[in-house]
Amino acid sequence: MEVASVYELFWVNPEHTAFNCMLEFEGSNTPQPFCCNKIEVGVLSHVTQLWEAALAGEYGPIAEYVPPPEYSTEAQPNQPVVEGAMTL
């Protein structure tokens, strides 16, 4: 299958060893998510082509990695705390 378009590229880690993107194949109107990983470059020809084209800027810029928000596992103020078993 030939790739018709690649868009929404973004790094998935701060080391820039993998990026996610959306792919559309020729003859299909359904976009597909894809992760392009540097360890597959040189091993899988389609990954190698995609990686090299993306780094050359053929699909536009690759958005920087944004770390996920940190969540607290502690009880938040003014939130009810349920103890013991509950039955319906």
The 8 nearest C-alpha neighbors of each residue, nearest first, counted from 0:
[[1, 24, 2, 25, 26, 3, 45, 27],
 [0, 2, 25, 24, 3, 23, 26, 4],
 [1, 3, 24, 4, 25, 23, 0, 22],
 [2, 4, 24, 25, 23, 1, 5, 22],
 [5, 3, 23, 2, 22, 6, 24, 58],
 [4, 6, 22, 21, 58, 23, 20, 3],
 [5, 7, 21, 8, 20, 58, 4, 22],
 [8, 6, 20, 21, 9, 5, 19, 61],
 [7, 9, 20, 61, 6, 19, 62, 18],
 [10, 8, 62, 61, 18, 19, 63, 11],
 [9, 11, 18, 64, 63, 12, 15, 17],
 [10, 12, 18, 64, 17, 9, 19, 13],
 [13, 11, 14, 10, 64, 15, 17, 16],
 [12, 14, 15, 64, 11, 10, 63, 16],
 [13, 15, 12, 16, 17, 10, 11, 64],
 [16, 14, 13, 17, 12, 10, 11, 18],
 [15, 17, 37, 14, 36, 12, 18, 10],
 [18, 16, 36, 35, 15, 37, 11, 10],
 [19, 17, 10, 11, 9, 35, 34, 8],
 [20, 18, 34, 9, 8, 33, 35, 10],
 [19, 21, 8, 7, 33, 6, 32, 34],
 [20, 22, 32, 6, 31, 5, 33, 7],
 [23, 21, 5, 31, 30, 4, 32, 24],
 [22, 24, 30, 4, 3, 2, 31, 29],
 [23, 25, 2, 3, 27, 1, 26, 22],
 [24, 26, 3, 27, 1, 2, 23, 0],
 [25, 27, 24, 28, 3, 23, 1, 0],
 [28, 26, 29, 24, 25, 23, 30, 3],
 [27, 29, 30, 26, 23, 24, 25, 31],
 [28, 30, 27, 31, 23, 24, 22, 26],
 [31, 29, 23, 22, 21, 28, 32, 24],
 [30, 32, 22, 21, 23, 33, 29, 20],
 [33, 31, 21, 20, 22, 30, 34, 19],
 [32, 34, 20, 19, 21, 31, 35, 22],
 [35, 33, 19, 18, 36, 20, 17, 32],
 [34, 36, 18, 17, 46, 19, 33, 50],
 [37, 35, 17, 38, 39, 16, 34, 18],
 [36, 38, 40, 16, 39, 17, 35, 50],
 [39, 37, 36, 40, 16, 42, 41, 17],
 [38, 40, 42, 37, 36, 43, 41, 46],
 [41, 39, 47, 37, 42, 38, 46, 43],
 [40, 42, 47, 43, 39, 44, 46, 38],
 [41, 43, 39, 40, 44, 47, 38, 46],
 [44, 42, 46, 45, 39, 41, 40, 47],
 [43, 45, 47, 46, 48, 42, 41, 40],
 [46, 44, 48, 47, 43, 49, 50, 40],
 [47, 45, 49, 43, 44, 48, 40, 50],
 [46, 48, 40, 44, 50, 45, 49, 41],
 [49, 47, 45, 51, 46, 50, 52, 44],
 [48, 50, 46, 52, 47, 51, 53, 45],
 [51, 49, 47, 53, 48, 52, 46, 54],
 [50, 52, 54, 48, 53, 49, 47, 55],
 [53, 51, 55, 49, 57, 54, 50, 48],
 [52, 54, 56, 50, 55, 51, 57, 58],
 [53, 55, 51, 56, 52, 50, 57, 61],
 [56, 54, 52, 53, 57, 51, 58, 50],
 [57, 55, 59, 53, 54, 58, 60, 52],
 [56, 58, 52, 53, 59, 55, 54, 60],
 [59, 57, 56, 53, 5, 6, 60, 52],
 [58, 60, 56, 57, 61, 53, 6, 8],
 [59, 61, 56, 62, 58, 8, 53, 54],
 [60, 62, 8, 9, 63, 10, 59, 53],
 [63, 61, 9, 60, 8, 10, 64, 7],
 [64, 62, 10, 9, 65, 61, 13, 11],
 [63, 65, 10, 12, 11, 13, 66, 9],
 [64, 66, 63, 67, 11, 12, 13, 10],
 [67, 65, 64, 68, 12, 13, 11, 69],
 [66, 68, 65, 69, 70, 64, 11, 12],
 [69, 67, 70, 66, 65, 71, 64, 72],
 [70, 68, 67, 71, 66, 72, 65, 73],
 [71, 69, 68, 72, 73, 67, 75, 74],
 [70, 72, 73, 69, 74, 75, 68, 76],
 [71, 73, 70, 74, 75, 69, 76, 68],
 [72, 74, 71, 75, 70, 76, 78, 80],
 [75, 73, 76, 72, 78, 80, 71, 79],
 [74, 76, 78, 73, 77, 71, 72, 79],
 [75, 77, 78, 74, 79, 73, 80, 71],
 [78, 76, 75, 79, 74, 80, 73, 81],
 [77, 79, 76, 75, 80, 74, 81, 73],
 [80, 78, 81, 77, 74, 76, 75, 82],
 [79, 81, 78, 82, 74, 77, 75, 76],
 [80, 82, 79, 83, 84, 85, 78, 74],
 [83, 81, 80, 84, 85, 79, 86, 74],
 [84, 82, 85, 81, 86, 80, 79, 87],
 [85, 83, 86, 82, 81, 87, 80, 79],
 [84, 86, 83, 87, 82, 81, 80, 79],
 [87, 85, 84, 83, 82, 81, 80, 79],
 [86, 85, 84, 83, 81, 82, 80, 79]]
